Amino acid sequence: MKFMLIMRATDEAVAAYTEMPFEQVIEAMGRYNESMLKAGVLVAGEGLTDAAEGFVVDFSADKPLITDGPYGETKELFNGFWILEVSSREEAAEWASRAPLGPGSFLEVRRVTGVEDFPADNEWIQKEAGWREQQAQRSEQG
């Protein structure tokens, strides 16, 4: 099973991180990532730039509206993510609880859907499975 750990924080937590030495933050995250790699559970993980650099595409109108960030309260935004391949929800929770995050930070943990969650006889689901195979082959070659 795949789970996404979505990193969120309050304004206070963001301020606390800016006061910490950058090397300390990078080392803590590096050790956490390394532990997941060694355990064979880390599929992907990335940090994100400040929301002020992003934008939102709103589909409420006939023509989608693009609005520059920041576009929400800090606690509503996410700062990065990890995708883990684990055997259970409980294992995902265990890894999430080990994240080197402080007070005011939290992780939203959600299961990532897979092809098996959809009707196997659907044309688009079958195409999706083929696309995933092609991507895997490209990854192995490059």
Secondary structure as GFF3:
##gff-version 3
##sequence-region A 1 142
A	DSSP	beta_strand	2	9	.	.	.	ID=ss1
A	DSSP	alpha_helix	11	19	.	.	.	ID=ss2
A	DSSP	alpha_helix	22	39	.	.	.	ID=ss3
A	DSSP	beta_strand	42	47	.	.	.	ID=ss4
A	DSSP	three_ten_helix	51	53	.	.	.	ID=ss5
A	DSSP	beta_strand	55	58	.	.	.	ID=ss6
A	DSSP	beta_strand	65	68	.	.	.	ID=ss7
A	DSSP	three_ten_helix	74	76	.	.	.	ID=ss8
A	DSSP	beta_strand	80	85	.	.	.	ID=ss9
A	DSSP	alpha_helix	89	97	.	.	.	ID=ss10
A	DSSP	beta_strand	105	112	.	.	.	ID=ss11
A	DSSP	three_ten_helix	115	117	.	.	.	ID=ss12
A	DSSP	alpha_helix	123	141	.	.	.	ID=ss13
###
